[in-house]
Amino acid sequence: MKAVRSGDGGVAVVEVEEPPGTGELLDMRATSICASDLMYIRLGSTNVLGHELAGTRSDGTPVVVEAIYGCMECEQCLRGTYNLCPTHGQRALGIGADGGMAEQFRAPAERLVPIPPGLDLRDAAIVEPTTVSWHALRLAGVGPGKTVAIVGAGALGLLAVAGALRMGGEDVALEARHPHQIEAGERLGAHVGASGGYDVVVEAAGSMESLARCGQLVAPSGTIVVLGVHLGPVQLDWMPLFHHEARLIPSLGYCAHDGVREMEEAAAMLAGDPVIAQTVITHRFPIEDAAEAFRVASDRSGGAIRVVIEPS
């Protein structure tokens, strides 16, 4: 069967004898390319890539995969915060273990989430990144009456726009770099351009410049939540945070709370508003064209937001 493997600074479609992963066998229908996949390539991964995954069980039930496994035995896992499991990085799909960008994949049954009616299986791979943004918004306390600014308009930033509005956020502003990102943000309900004084500011670009901009935008007693991945030491302009007594919260993946998996909440949002997937998914490729799919995904100026690879 075909799978997309990282190596030598790029990707190749290879034949594998057995489905990657462990657990229940899924027929994969949609996998999308994340900035983390591009980072794993740069870091020298030789694994099968893919952690934004949608497929069907043997009985035809459509599901998405919670790609943060955890050990399911430690205190964090047992209370639902499996994103904080000290071992979950060892199981990170695409870098710590083989991912699911393949015609078939095996995943633990307890990490499968049924797709709700109204969500097309071909769109369901973006449930995973939607959940990443949803978790950050929940950590930051987004809700009715809260003003929100989002710095960075890649997929996570745009999905944060949708999530903030779904949670009741008001005056949702987006700072975007490229024309297609501006158009997408406005389509999802944001106004482009932020003026300052926001209750919650979401850093979704993963750069020092975007972190500095968040400090300029946050309101007194406000919260900055960081979606972007920052490797190594981070420099901050402390004075804006100091003068505003602002909180800064790193956001890691997603989890469950109050007996509900955040992935279920994110999937419900996408099912209720098909425009979100229609806006964020800009390109689709068969698995045979994975190299071209990754080339397109790596060029943000070329119009790509989320690129989906369809194994079958």
Helices and strands as residue ranges (DSSP letters): E 2-7, E 10-15, E 24-32, H 35-42, E 52-56, E 62-65, H 75-78, G 82-84, G 88-91, E 104-107, G 109-111, E 112-114, G 121-126, H 127-139, E 147-151, H 155-166, E 170-175, H 179-188, E 191-192, E 198-203, H 208-217, E 218-226, H 238-244, E 247-250, E 256-257, E 260-261, H 262-272, H 274-280, E 281-286, G 287-289, H 290-297, G 300-302, E 306-310
